[in-house]
Amino acid sequence: MDLITLGITLLLCFIISLYTIIYLFSHNPRAPFKSELFYITNDSKKEQFALPDRITGNSKYVDKGVDLSVIIPCYNETKRLRVMLDECIGYLKENYPGKFEILIVDDQSSDGTAEYALSLAEEFNLKPHEMKVVKFVKNRGKGGAVTHGLLYSSGKYALFADADGASKFSDISKLIQFFDNELTDEPGVAIGSRAHMVNTDAVVKRSFIRNFLMHGLHTLVYVFGIRQVKDTQCGFKLFNHNSISKIFPHMHTERWIFDVEVLLLATIQNIKIKEVPINWQEIDGSKVDLAKDSIEMAIDLIVTRIAYIIGIYRLDKDKRVNPM
């Protein structure tokens, strides 16, 4: 065997091995259970109501009387949710009266998060259907909860916001300005960003290992193609209907690194992205296991990027799945 033949053989072996490894580590979102296509709200009858039709790649925006949907993924959030909703609901009532919905996506919590959210809806005098609570039968991860909520949202705009209340909710007005000033009907994504806070006490005083892992992830994200966004992981992102229809039917990743896949899908499709500085503070009670989840995030990032490059993940397939 001459050197050229040997080189070609080794190259083919490498390509086949790489494809096999990435395929084995690739993700497919689980099918929703039928009950996850329904929600409960703070009405006296405790009935279940059907979610609206799922947004697909061919969906066109239809005005349903909702200007803003707020998607809040929750996993055991009874200790943190009240503060977040207090600010959120106050802002929505003042700025979007009768034109908003809050979708609580309970990712199989064990602490009664769904019931607690409904009790808060009563406490804050929300009308039925202004808060919709979806309870997952089986845990999917934060990315799965966010994707599910956005795909079944009704608003002209939809924000996903973390339940911890770390981001100042009123800063959504800064994100809305991007759509009002720079877009018409084309798809767009506005990202709340903490990048301007890198040298402030809020970040500097975090543990060395947390900051080390943060910078390591940012380096990987940059290497794998997200170079125009400095803060990919902030849980405060706003989408219009057109961007939801182009991004979320194709999502694969359901764990922590899903934010990066969102931005990859936006970048691949030339969707406009705007990074907007927001106010943010560290809140106790993070669900992230620094060591374990950081390793998983790095693996998922590498797998996700290469899967798009070699065609395991493709945009011509809507990740629509029939309910169980």
ABEGO torsion letter per residue (X at the ends): XBAAAAAAAAAAAAAAAAAAAAAAABBBBBBBBAAAABBBBBBAAGBBBBBBBBBBAABBBBBAGBABBBBBBBBGAAAAAAAAAAAAAAAAAAABBGABBBBBBBBGBAAGAAAAAAAAAAAAGBBBGABBBBBBABBAEAAAAAAAAAAABABABBBBBBAAGABBAAAAAAAAAAAAAABBABBBBBBBBAAAAAABAAAAABBAAAAAAAAAAAAAAAAAGBAABABAABBBBBBBAAAAAAAAAABABABAAAAAAAAAAAAAAGBBBBBBBBBBBBBBGBABBAAAAAAAAAAAAAAAAAAAAAGABBAABBABBBBX
